[in-house]
Amino acid sequence: MTGNETTNQSPEQPRNQSPAHKRDLTRRKVVVAGGAAVAAVGVGGGLAASAFADGAASPGSPKGTASGAEACYALTSETTEGPYYIDADKIRQDITEDEEGIPLTLTLKVIDAETCKPVRDAAVDIWHCSALGIYSGYEAMGSGGAGGGGAPPTDSPSGTPTGEPPSGAPSGGTGGAHSEPTDDERYLRGTWKTDRRGQVTFKSVFPGWYQGRCVHIHVKVHVDGEWTDAGYEGGHTCHTGQLFFDEKSVLASATVEPYSTNTTTRTTLTEDTIYPQNGHEGGLLFLEYDKKRSAGIAKGVRAHLTMSVAPDETHDSTDTQPSASASASVSASTTS
């Protein structure tokens, strides 16, 4: 991985490898002392308080016990990489470029699922489509009819979701297999390093949608590499996932231009075949925006999530995506 913007960071310090049997016990969750755990996974300041306010079980909020004596943290779900990944060639935090859309500030915190300690100096990649459903680097593939001034989507969209659209389809997808870029555009893509708290913040715009998928952001976490003047080199990918938006926020965004001109049939969160239907553990973001006004979301959205990963494991594009038969229902905590 290389970048066109330089960073002068030292490589990540070697990690102590834990016994295999211990990893087996913590692959799905880890039990730690409650007080220390909450301190370890807080996203910082007000964000931490709001993350826990929901009371939802997630990798960033405890599946608490009544006494608070202990808390469990589940590994964040692995999902398919998708066809539009371009390897870490923009080392930057502001990935907006000149794209129109609702301002989005995305803060992610990466923790070790076994120790709950921050994963520092990791390289975090994010990439997502534009308000009209187009990915930079793949503009020739279109977006399935975005634009045209049609009515915004309703909360009961028509059509059968198909996950990532098939190769050659006008909807602009190529299934889970990687596609070679068709152009040199790189908007809405970027890589940045986690700080000593395991935290990284990106500036972007609220994503739009395209045929067969709900609104989402792709994410990768790379560890054990080296930050050089050229960017980030070596190491391995310990997490490949996607970040999701609740239906209320998507419907609110659809009333704002240019999202309101996207006439592509929208797949809801519960219909999507990639989202694991397991709330924040599956990548559902905590969102903050002005909900008092009908178009208050237009002023901007703050999104955040703590991602719990296994740094000594490798999870790249070969991971199997969730079954299309995943539950179509989401608990109230995931749609609030």
Buried (B, 14 or more C-beta within 10 A) or exposed (E): BBBEBEBEBEBBEEBEEBEEEEBEEBBEBBBBEBEEBBEBBBBBEEBBEBBBEBEBBBBBBBBBEEEEEBBBBBBBBBBBBBBBBBEBBBBBBEBBBEBEBBBBBBBBBBBBBBBBBBBBBBBBBBBBBBBBBBBBBBBEBBBBBBBEEEEBBEEEBEEEBBBBBEEEBEBBBBBBEBBEBEEEBBBBBBBBBBBEBBBBBBBBBBBBBBBBBBBBBBBBBBBBBBBBEBBBBEBBBBBBBBBBBBBBBBBBBBEBEBBBBBBBBBBBBBBBBBBBBBBBBBBBBBBBBBEEEEEEBBEBBBBBBBBBBBBBBEBBBEBEBBEEEBEEEBEEBBBE
